[in-house]
Amino acid sequence: MNDTLSGTLTPWGHSLQVRVYFEDTDFSGVVYHARYLHFLERGRTDFLRLHGIGHRALMDGAFGEPMAFAVRRMEIEFLRPARIDDVLSVETRTVLLGGARVVLDQRILVGETVLVEAKVKVAVISPDGRPRRMPKPVAERLGASAD
């Protein structure tokens, strides 16, 4: 695994650099709104990866019983457009951790300008889709204790 592809942990949380390609844009070179979901997902995945929590390891039961994370709710505010060839910073941080959920703040910036802000509620689930408590080792890696 090459962690240099996974972004960096920062004082804010985590930052992942993403370049906007032609496939991410509409005919005018502006990022299509649904593509931001892809960028945000990559940010969340690499945020976990740099905390030593890989999705495969979760499903394999490396932290106790097999489990996964599933987005339950997302609020997104589109503030400004990104454009082809922009290099975006996808930033992610935990704002609430406990029980069977994680709430994350995410934002996408170009330089210092915030383009997108998102609040994401993620459920901890078992392989059959039922909610389950956050395993203590996962909570500890994310820097908090589970409620």
Disulfide bonds with the S-S distance in Angstrom:
none
